[in-house]
Amino acid sequence: MKTNKKFKDSVFTSLFSDPDLLRELYCALGDVYLPPETPVSINTLENVLYMDLCNDISFEIGDKLVVLIEHQSTINPNMALRLFLYISKILEKITRSRALYSDRKISIPRPEFFVLYNGKEPFPDNKTLKLSDLFRKPEDLGLPEPIYPMLELEVKVINITEGKNIEIQKRCQKLSEYSKFIALIHKYLDEYGDLEDATKEAINYCHRHDILVEFLEKHGSGVLSMILTEWNTEDAIAFARQEEREEAWEECSKHEKQTIARNLLSKGSTPEFVQDITGLDLETIRELSSAS
């Protein structure tokens, strides 16, 4: 089954694209209360970071907070740097019409950063990633290590896998149902060995047990497209990231790369993404696409 090549949203971003749900999600993650009338405005940017992948959700709460949330099935140790680059774009957007060079101090919303982990590999319930952990050490220049870094960004990583952080999932029912849905896909994928079949079975189970029913009915077959595109992209990037395979990848024959390209194209990847993964020229990739 081919996916929609223009479909970039994931199930997570589509599910939580409603301001009321985002308010509920934020309160669950921070164990805080905000009244229902507290305004929430989504300001997610597109095409900011690596390839077609950008921040999952960015939103402002009452013009006081700007919250960035990433959902990941594998933990990227560079998330603090990625979110630092992203928040700079958000703040640029927020302050664009303001007098940055004025002698009057401007006010900006306080940023908060979350990564919601929902993968198969064991991971702590909670962990904090810091930008300063990526800094090179000044001792190499004979300079002392400062007590506090002059630039810092902290990301709260929260494990939302089914059965983890139960209190958070109790405070946000849709988050709990989403975690169950993903757990079902993993379960049926282990049984059937085919992602499409596993996703269809998970959707059928959810319909029978009143899990994400309204969302699944609203998006229909788009949910399957989102899962196939999202998981295929994650697999491709995971393969490309493995340093020990770099030499083998360079020696990979053109025929093998074309086979990989056809597989990516058949599951909805853009020609540009396929080029980044395989190194094939765009003309060859487009020929493969039209022939598939």
C-alpha positions in Angstrom: 0.0 0.0 0.0 1.4 3.4 -1.0 1.2 6.2 1.5 0.4 9.8 0.8 3.7 11.5 -0.1 2.4 14.9 1.2 1.3 13.5 4.6 3.9 14.6 7.1 1.9 14.4 10.3 2.3 11.5 12.7 -0.5 9.9 14.7 0.9 11.7 17.8 0.9 15.2 16.2 -2.5 14.7 14.7 -4.0 13.4 17.9 -2.7 16.3 20.0 -3.4 19.1 17.4 -6.3 20.3 19.6 -5.5 23.1 22.0 -7.7 21.6 24.8 -5.9 18.3 24.6 -2.5 20.1 24.6 -3.5 21.9 27.8 -4.5 18.6 29.4 -1.3 16.9 28.2 0.9 19.8 29.6 -0.9 19.6 32.9 -0.4 15.8 33.0 3.3 16.1 32.3 4.0 18.8 34.8 1.4 17.7 37.4 -0.1 21.2 37.4 -3.6 22.7 36.9 -4.6 25.2 34.3 -8.3 26.3 34.1 -10.1 25.4 30.9 -10.2 29.0 29.7 -6.4 29.3 29.7 -5.6 30.0 26.0 -3.4 27.7 24.1 -2.1 28.6 20.6 -0.1 26.2 18.4 2.9 27.6 16.7 4.6 24.5 15.3 7.1 25.3 12.5 7.5 23.2 9.4 10.7 21.9 7.7 13.1 23.4 10.3 15.3 20.5 11.1 16.8 17.3 9.6 15.2 16.2 6.3 11.4 16.2 6.6 11.6 15.9 10.4 10.7 18.9 12.5 9.5 19.5 16.0 6.4 17.5 16.7 4.4 20.1 18.6 5.2 23.7 19.8 2.6 25.8 21.5 2.1 28.8 23.7 0.1 28.9 26.9 -1.5 32.2 27.9 1.4 34.1 26.3 3.5 33.0 29.3 5.0 29.7 28.3 6.2 28.2 25.0 6.2 24.4 25.2 8.0 22.1 22.8 7.2 18.4 22.8 8.9 15.7 20.8 7.7 12.1 20.5 10.3 9.5 19.8 10.6 5.7 19.7 14.4 5.9 20.0 16.2 8.4 22.2 18.5 10.9 20.4 21.3 12.1 22.7 21.4 15.3 20.8 17.8 16.3 21.5 18.9 19.3 23.7 20.8 20.7 20.8 18.0 20.1 18.3 15.5 21.8 20.6 17.8 24.7 21.2 18.0 25.3 17.4 14.3 24.9 17.2 13.4 27.3 20.1 15.6 30.0 18.5 13.4 29.8 15.4 10.2 30.0 17.5 11.5 33.0 19.5 12.5 34.6 16.2 9.0 34.2 15.0 7.5 35.5 18.2 9.7 38.6 18.4 9.9 39.4 14.7 7.6 42.4 15.0 9.1 43.7 18.2 11.9 46.1 18.6 14.9 43.9 19.4 17.3 46.8 19.2 15.1 49.1 21.3 16.3 50.4 24.7 13.2 48.9 26.2 13.3 45.4 27.5 11.1 43.0 25.7 9.2 40.1 27.3 9.3 36.5 25.9 7.4 33.4 27.1 9.4 30.9 29.2 10.3 27.8 27.3 9.8 24.2 28.5 11.0 21.1 26.7 9.7 17.5 26.8 10.5 14.3 24.9 7.9 11.6 25.2 9.6 8.2 24.7 7.5 5.3 23.4 9.9 2.6 22.2 10.6 -1.1 22.7 14.0 -0.6 24.3 14.1 -0.4 28.1 14.3 3.2 29.3 14.0 5.0 32.7 10.6 6.5 33.6 12.2 9.9 33.6 15.5 11.4 32.5 17.0 14.9 31.9 19.1 15.7 28.9 21.2 18.9 29.1 22.7 21.0 26.4 25.9 21.4 28.5 26.5 17.7 28.4 27.4 18.2 24.7 29.9 21.0 25.4 33.6 20.4 24.7 35.7 20.7 27.8 37.7 23.9 28.2 40.4 22.1 30.2 41.8 21.1 26.8 42.8 24.7 26.4 44.1 24.9 30.0 41.0 26.8 31.1 39.0 26.0 34.3 35.6 24.4 34.0 32.9 27.0 34.9 30.7 26.1 37.8 27.6 27.0 35.8 27.5 26.9 32.0 26.7 30.3 30.4 24.2 28.6 28.1 21.9 25.8 29.2 18.8 23.9 28.0 17.2 21.0 29.8 14.9 18.5 28.3 12.6 16.3 30.4 12.4 12.8 28.8 9.3 11.0 30.0 8.7 7.3 29.2 5.1 7.0 28.1 5.3 3.3 27.1 2.2 1.4 28.3 2.6 0.6 32.0 5.1 3.4 32.6 4.4 6.7 34.4 0.9 5.5 35.2 0.0 8.7 37.1 0.8 10.9 34.1 -1.3 8.6 31.9 -4.2 8.7 34.3 -4.2 12.5 34.2 -4.4 12.4 30.3 -6.7 9.8 29.0 -5.8 10.4 25.3 -2.1 9.9 26.1 -2.9 6.6 27.8 -5.0 5.4 24.8 -2.2 6.5 22.4 0.3 4.5 24.4 -2.0 1.4 24.3 -2.4 1.8 20.5 1.3 1.9 19.9 1.8 -1.1 22.3 -0.8 -3.0 20.2 1.1 -2.3 17.0 4.3 -3.6 18.6 2.5 -6.7 19.8 0.9 -7.6 16.5 4.1 -6.7 14.6 5.9 -9.4 16.6 3.1 -11.8 15.8 2.6 -11.1 12.1 5.9 -9.6 11.0 4.2 -7.1 8.8 3.6 -3.5 9.8 0.5 -2.9 7.7 -1.2 -6.0 9.0 -0.2 -5.2 12.6 -1.5 -1.6 12.3 -4.8 -2.8 10.8 -5.2 -5.4 13.6 -4.4 -2.7 16.3 -7.0 -0.4 14.7 -9.6 -3.1 14.8 -8.8 -3.9 18.5 -9.2 -0.2 19.4 -12.6 0.0 17.7 -13.7 -3.0 19.7 -12.4 -1.7 23.0 -13.3 2.0 22.7 -9.7 3.2 22.3 -9.1 6.4 20.3 -12.4 5.6 18.5 -13.3 9.2 17.6 -9.8 9.9 16.3 -9.6 6.7 14.2 -13.1 7.3 12.7 -12.1 10.9 11.8 -8.8 10.1 10.1 -9.8 6.7 8.6 -7.2 5.1 6.4 -4.9 8.2 7.0 -3.9 6.6 10.4 -2.5 3.6 8.5 -0.6 6.0 6.1 0.8 7.9 9.1 2.1 4.8 10.8 3.7 3.3 7.7 5.4 6.6 6.8 6.5 7.4 10.3 7.9 3.9 11.1 9.5 3.5 7.7 11.3 6.9 8.1 12.5 5.9 11.6 13.9 2.6 10.3 15.7 4.3 7.4 17.3 6.9 9.6 18.3 4.3 12.2 20.0 2.4 9.4 21.8 5.4 8.1 22.9 6.5 11.6 24.8 3.3 12.4 28.5 4.2 12.0 29.6 0.6 11.8 27.6 0.2 8.6 29.0 3.3 6.8 31.8 1.4 5.1 29.5 -1.4 4.0 27.0 1.2 2.7 29.7 2.9 0.6 30.4 -0.5 -1.0 26.7 -1.3 -1.5 26.0 -1.9 -5.2 23.8 0.4 -7.2 21.3 -2.4 -7.6 21.0 -2.8 -3.9 20.6 0.9 -3.4 17.9 1.0 -6.0 16.1 -1.9 -4.2 16.2 0.2 -1.0 15.0 3.3 -2.9 12.0 1.4 -4.3 11.0 0.2 -0.8 11.2 3.7 0.6 9.2 5.2 -2.4 6.5 2.5 -2.1 5.9 3.5 1.5 5.6 7.2 0.8 9.1 8.7 1.1 9.9 11.8 -1.0 12.5 11.6 -3.7 14.6 14.1 -1.7 14.5 11.9 1.4 15.4 8.8 -0.7 18.4 10.7 -2.1 19.6 11.6 1.4 19.4 7.9 2.4 20.8 6.2 -0.7 22.9 8.8 -2.4 21.2 8.1 -5.8 20.6 11.0 -8.1 17.1 12.4 -8.3 16.6 11.5 -11.9 17.2 7.8 -11.1 14.9 8.0 -8.1 12.1 9.6 -10.1 12.5 6.9 -12.8 12.1 4.2 -10.0 9.1 6.0 -8.6 7.3 6.2 -12.0 8.1 2.5 -12.6 6.7 1.3 -9.3 
